[in-house]
Amino acid sequence: MRQPYTVLVFVYRIAAGSPEYAIFQRADDSNWQSVSGGVEEGEDLGAARREAAEETGLHDMGPLRKLDMVSGVEKTCFAAAKHWPANLYIVPKHFFAMDVTHVASEIVLSDEHRDMRWLAYEAAYETLRYDDDKTALWELDQRILRDYLPAAQ
């Protein structure tokens, strides 16, 4: 059963000396976002690596790095909410980054997405639907530009 946590992963690569971000269009509502998914029973926030593999088809990925950005979404957005504590209202969203610059294989979309684009920061920021995704992308972009990425997990 799904736990009341959500993980989001910004997959990125460095091309011609600049970062590019993989932004995914959801199949169900057409919104653009990063890799996103739930933490299953028995998992911890390392579920971010599993979600990234499932949604990109990449299995030989780079290091996973937890960003400072944490947000939340209403419990009622999830079918599993009926199994969660009655006094839980907000499901935490934890953001991560994964560099796939040196990964040889290409992204293969899962059924959860209908399209994917590699975009520079400004275009990715404008394409994203949710403000907290934009804030996490800003954090990642600033960390890449300042060469100050969090430790790998």
Secondary structure as GFF3:
##gff-version 3
##sequence-region A 1 153
A	DSSP	beta_strand	2	15	.	.	.	ID=ss1
A	DSSP	beta_strand	18	26	.	.	.	ID=ss2
A	DSSP	beta_strand	32	33	.	.	.	ID=ss3
A	DSSP	beta_strand	35	40	.	.	.	ID=ss4
A	DSSP	alpha_helix	47	56	.	.	.	ID=ss5
A	DSSP	beta_strand	64	74	.	.	.	ID=ss6
A	DSSP	three_ten_helix	75	77	.	.	.	ID=ss7
A	DSSP	three_ten_helix	79	83	.	.	.	ID=ss8
A	DSSP	beta_strand	90	99	.	.	.	ID=ss9
A	DSSP	beta_strand	113	119	.	.	.	ID=ss10
A	DSSP	alpha_helix	121	127	.	.	.	ID=ss11
A	DSSP	alpha_helix	131	145	.	.	.	ID=ss12
###
